């Protein structure tokens, strides 16, 4: 094999990767006893020497990261990282000549387990049409494909891509489609089984949760509206209750009083006495015990009506309804 012969090796991120050489280079190494493993760097004019082999012994310059196998002169990368994705060279010295074997390492993150989500479904003409979406959260260069293990339904499930528009008759109650998520280093499969035309299949839990949340929000809004209506109606009920008339008693009179604070005007004080003048007023009716006894002359109403100070005696006709007297007390502001 000539100088610069190359192969491509696929490495899995976080796992071990072995770089091998063909049998003819293994024989040349045993014959001439001189070989070296090198790797490219970001600088195209610089290479990194990983290991030197000479007559049965070797020197590993990246101990702990690489492992050399003397049996076949292969190089093992213990924990493959993205930085390891470089061009590697195995060079055998045979006198004045060199024989070179190049290995291009490509590193990929493996695919995680995919999941299927139902995007929509519809009933039409006795058939169920479902739109499915297959996705994997992790992985490099993922490709998706749909298929079926059942040959009778393989035509319904065959598709390349993450989306599948599945349409099947309602009498077919058991249709299973498989979604495969893969990349160059890994592959994962998830199945979708249809038993009825509804969201009750895999991947529909999120949709059912959305409906539950919507119902909860509607109920919560109804509760708040009820509380608001009750609080709004309570003051009106209190006002109606306060407007109810009190039970009247012919022998009881109500005296209303009002106290007003009168601000002192910014003028010269009057010569009057600044003391507060209080006016008292009272109203009474004929007491029950003053009703005339049989054969006794009735008392004159004026004999028991008190006289207000500075006013003539009040008189009241027994035939009239009890009267209400208002009194006002004015208090000057100090």
Secondary structure, 3 states (H helix, E strand, C coil): CCCCEEEEEEEECCCCEEECCCHHHHHHHHHHCEEEEEEECCCCCCEEEEEEEECCEEEECCECCEEEECCCCEEEECCCCHHHCCEEEEEEEECCEEEEEEEEEEEECCCCCCEEEEEEEEEECCEEEEEEEEECCCCCCCEEEEECCCCCCHHHHCEECCEEEEEEECCCCCEEEEEEEEECCEEEEEEEEECCCCCCCCCCHHHHHHHHHHHHHHHHHHHHHHHHHHHHHHHHHHHHHHCCCCCCCCCCCCCEEEEEEECCCCCCCCCCCCCCCECCCCCCCCCHHHCCCCCCCCCCHHHCCCCCCCCCCCCCCCCCCCCCCEEEEEEECC
